[in-house]
């Protein structure tokens, strides 16, 4: 490591906070199990109240205090109180009992002269932190290293804890004894989630420590691509110099990670002058150009196939597409990220251009030549017009975006409320939109919005498929498939009655049968368009089959691919353990956070490819540990889907307002295929 990073010393841990192997094993056991293993006639001389607090033995702590053997304010040889140990072990029930019996909330102790709140914050224990804060603990107090609780929350790499302290009105740019800000620590620890939260909540990108290092300098020391990209995207100065005149790039060269730096810069669209411009022109102008390009591209490609021999036209048409795609992704879109490409209308325009030329060709070539095919033409124009109407309704409509909280005070109340309920986790809070996430909703990183009962984001639709658009999307799919099939039939009949016998040309050999060679020889445009249209059928049919399966089993695409993230798809009921936290939600939080962090690391690309295909395989595997609380049989599921929740077993459930399965209750129904159902509770009936 360079001399620049040498002064950034690692975090010291209080000697009193260390736990030996046996302690760790005991702490992981539930309180009730621990209690059952201890006899009633315990000899208190063999255990201190500090040990009992650390190991989660609530009944021993109670016996010691009530018998006068110990007090909640007792201190050990390191000046540490029992509350310190309860906090570091996240034993909320013990901590509450100690507080109720006079424990000092802000007692300083240990080698680092820290409070119980410091100990809980350093280890990322949000339930203990919430309890201590609610009983008056001061998060602004500092330990002997100069860290307050926001610094320690960043050290713990728990983004929800960081969010909680910020909304307790702690200064987001608070500095430690070396003038390091939380953002500097997050960047140095390669923690992109925390970096993102701090930046969006107002952390300074230009703040410097006592050696004039900025947060970008600290990100450069470890050269984490995601942290670098987020800081540069937010406007960090890449030319800022420390007291030795070194820029972040100078530090990158010292740690020999220039390729990561260059990739991060490319992904931000940063120009040589230091200004960031994701697109070649202004966003609106660029999007208009990208929308028009596929129309010209498909027109030229069809002309190429129609007027040139196939062995020249086919490679040339493919080359035309490749060149166009490179120009779009490398010239017009300067941010080299898939998500940025997906935010443009380019892919959707390819589909729209295809539909435009199909409709135009039918009108100008096929309609009059096949006017005797009354049924086929009526089916085509009806399904084609209806499907395109449905398409644009989904494209332009609201898929079910969840309104954002505009007021900082509303966001603060929400964060604190969720923390007090033990629900401040990735399952219940979107850290981007800062809203409470309803059940089955998800944040779409392409639309950058949370969508109620999200199914998936469709790049061809150029919008999300959610609670408001899923039904019309299911109308679009079969109609479009039917229109393509009828177009193929009409075109085939057109060629049969119009195309003359095939005349071989020695310089233009055709490897197809004489019939199909004659079709291309007679009208290469229509023949090529038929082939292109037929190529759309496989993915449309696969998508329709997937959707039918998922609706029949009352799942969304998101839930099928990510069922392991959601506690309501497991047999294990979420239980409130002895530490006062919802264990299932804690698992979800850790799973979501770890998954997002791993996605940010380039070194995990192979691992995620493997996981992606594994999840696809598991879609069709029967799993005994997966239970769907929304599945009431195929018929009932379809009734509920098409009736918008007005009939079936899930009646009047507002997917914008239902936040957990405990917020819906069974009701009787005449349908006998499965007893019970769900109906939405009123807001004032919610019980936590």
Buried (B, 14 or more C-beta within 10 A) or exposed (E): EBEBBEEBEEBEBBEBBEBEEEBEEBBEBBBEEBBEEBEEEBEBEEBBBBBBBBBBBBBBBBBBBEEEBBBBBBBBEBBBBBBBBBBBBBBBBBBBBBBEBEBBBBBBBBBBBBBBBBBBBBBBBBBBBBBBBEEEBEBEBBBBBEBBBBBBBBBBBBBBBBBBBBBBEBBBBBBBEBBBBBBBBBBBBBBBBBBBBBBEBEBBBEBBBEBBBBBBBBBBBBBBBBBBBBBBBBEBBBEBBBEEEBBBBBBBBBBEBEEBBEBBBBBBBBEEEEEBBBBBEEEEEBBEBBBEBBBEBBBBBBBBBBEBBBEEBBEBBEEBBEEBBEEBBEEBBBBBBEEBBBBBBBBBBBBBBBBBBBBEBBEEBBBEBBEEBEEBBEBBBBBBEBBBBBBEBBBEEBBBBBEBBEEEEEBBEBBBEBBBEBBBBBBBBBBBBBBBBBBBBBBBEBBEBBBBBBBBBBBBBBBBBBBBBBBBBBBBBBBBBBBBBBBBBBBEBBBEEBBEEBEEEEEBEBEEEEEBBBBBBBBBBBBBBBEBBBEBBEEBBEBBEBBBBBBBBBBBBBBBBBBBBBBBBBEEEBEEBBBBBBBBBBBBBEBBBEBBBBEBBEEEEEEEEEBEEEBEEBBEEEEEEBEBEBBBBBEBBBBBBBEEBEBBBBBEBEBBBBBBBBBBEEEEBEBEEEEEBBBBBEEEEEEE
